Amino acid sequence: MHNRLLLGRLAAVLIAAALFVSGCDQYMTSNLQMDGAVTQQVTKADRAGFTVAMVEKALQRYDAQGREATVDYYNSPESVDGEWYVFIVDENDEIIAHANPDLLGESLHGPVGVDITGYRQGEAIAGATEEGRWVDYIFLNLATGNQEFKHTWAVRHDGLIFASGWYQILPDLSRRAPTKADRPGYAVHLVEQAIQRYKTEGREATLEYINSPANLDGEWYVFLIDENDILIGHPREELRGQYSIGDEIGELGVDITGYRYGELLHSVDEEGLWVDYFFLNIATGNHEYKHTWVVRHDGLIFGSGWYQVLPGLQLGATKAHPVAYTVAMVEQALQRYEAHGREATVEYYNTPESADGEYYVFIFDEDDKLIAHANPDLIGMDLKGDLGVDVTGYRFGDLMLTATEEGLWVDYLFQNLATGNQEFKHSWVVRRDGLLFGSGWYQVLPGLKVGVTKADRAGYTVAMVEQALQRYETEGREATIEHYNSPESVDGEWFVFILDENDHVIASPIPDLLGEDAKGDLAVDVTGYRFGDLMLSATEEGLWVDYVFLNPVTGNQELKHSWVVRHDGLLFGSGWYQVLPTLATAVTKAQPAEYTVAVVDRALRYYKAYGREEAVAYYNSSASVDGAWYVYIFDENDLLIAHANPDLLGMDLKEELGLDSTGYHFGTDMLEATEEGLWIHYVFVNPATGEEETKHAWAVRHDGLLIGSGWYE
């Protein structure tokens, strides 16, 4: 029945929608007032309406009697009405009330939230809002003891989720053979046909059919493994007789990435199991990602599957093709997670055995904390904190956290454990069950001239600068400047700029920039960050500098990642743009809170670029003061070491300095600041006016120091 229901999912959803949508709409308009109260009786003949009414009654009970009484009631047999019952989920997405007591405490993101077809209905239910939503899936009907198609109405209320549902048996749909458009269903169908053939015609006739051309239909076929783990049935004659639990890449049971799928395959029982791995697609001649359904019957294993082409996997997932190999590493981790669970997976990827040279898997938990990594020193670090900022100051963690189940490529600089060097890392990250799984491969900069495409934006930027340096060496200064002042030198958002020995722009396709000084206004972005100071410190080794700048292609201010190299006294640079949510509009002093955060962020970048001594010296100088805005720094002992008012230096934040004129000891609260940052509001003297005013301060902990700034009101 499990398999038949799987095949009928799509059709079931469509039929279910037709059955209850109009009835549900009618119920909602005629039977509910604006405040949600039921105005007339709904019968079980209107199954959708009765379900909605069950949930509405639960909400009314909750509002009238409170949480404890409501939870107690819906955990009692008295609350069950035939196939109808209400279940309640708490703020952590865990079940706190259900007609089946075995489910209490289970998470919607765990096994109870995945039905027998693999559909993650728990995540859909967890997404319910106050407006309510319908979620359709297969679930145990306590009234019949069978797995049936369930239509659930879920509503979020006061942080909890209240839900109920009704069941539907789909006998006609369960007997309907799926088409190839339903690829998982068709694979299950082929295996069921083969088992039925075995039952009616016997082993010898079934094996003869499986080994005949009639078994092969494009990419589709059935294979058969005997009691001794030997492949005895397969369209490829050269594979027959091979042991299906191999030890080395190239053997049956071990795919081209080294994944030992044979071990999982042979754990199958009569219930069936999905196993994913790379295998040769006879129809295309390529190694592709295969999703195989296997079932054990009478001691034999029957299987069939379908293929999927993943990004960069057309050529085979070997280390010769790092993109494919990286994706395969993550896929293996996801398979291990599904087969062995969270704890075992995290434990494995924290072992040296899980690393394969420069390739390893990392995992972040629901709080963005690193829980698995080849470098144990990083465990527990926050992707939103320093871990997610590379040596150039690029906050790759912000982008990485946007990854979904579809996966996302993120490029940044990171230490290669195999070489001990900071290298350019290309990471593939995938979100699953609230966790973030990733792996990546490294590329040494600046040797990116050959074979670099715009898909590798950092590499393409370095290549642009390398080309400019080569042109300078072969054609000379005058011809090079002339070329990079022309529109022909522009390649989409990429262009080269050149500064002379006096730090003036002498080449740029934007004529308004020519002659501008990198020490002047040109090198101060819209957030007030003086990126020019860092840019002018570049050497022949090159340097990444991040700042907000006009993208001539879009006409918008965007975050620019520039690679600059000093050569023969000149500065050659190019860069690529990134649209970040916080940069959709420029931050100005008209937005004092945002401007304050930007001031502190600039101070952190300055600290990372120049070190502690230089940062303290700078923020003790008048040059660092921007009207009412200035940066202050406290050391590890809570003593003030940088401030616009030198008379305050050396004072202790735990003592008088941290006590305002109202008696509020804001220093105690400020010391609670972490890498995440903290807002503190208190009364303080505004150096710009000499008056006591309300100060709104943003403070961030970094390297044991407390770095902050604020605005006055």
PyMOL commands that set and color helices and strands:
alter all, ss='L'
color gray80, all
select helices_A, chain A and resi 2-7+9-30+47-65+67-74+77-79+101-103+111-113+121-126+171-175+183-201+203-210+213-215+237-239+261-265+322-340+342-348+352-354+376-378+386-388+396-400+457-475+477-484+487-489+511-513+521-523+531-535+581-583+592-610+612-619+622-624+646-648+656-658+666-670
alter helices_A, ss='H'
color red, helices_A
select strands_A, chain A and resi 86-89+95-97+133-141+146-157+160-168+222-225+231-233+273-281+286-297+300-308+361-364+370-372+408-416+421-432+435-443+496-499+505-507+543-551+556-567+570-578+632-634+640-642+678-686+691-702+705-712
alter strands_A, ss='S'
color yellow, strands_A
deselect
rebuild
show_as cartoon
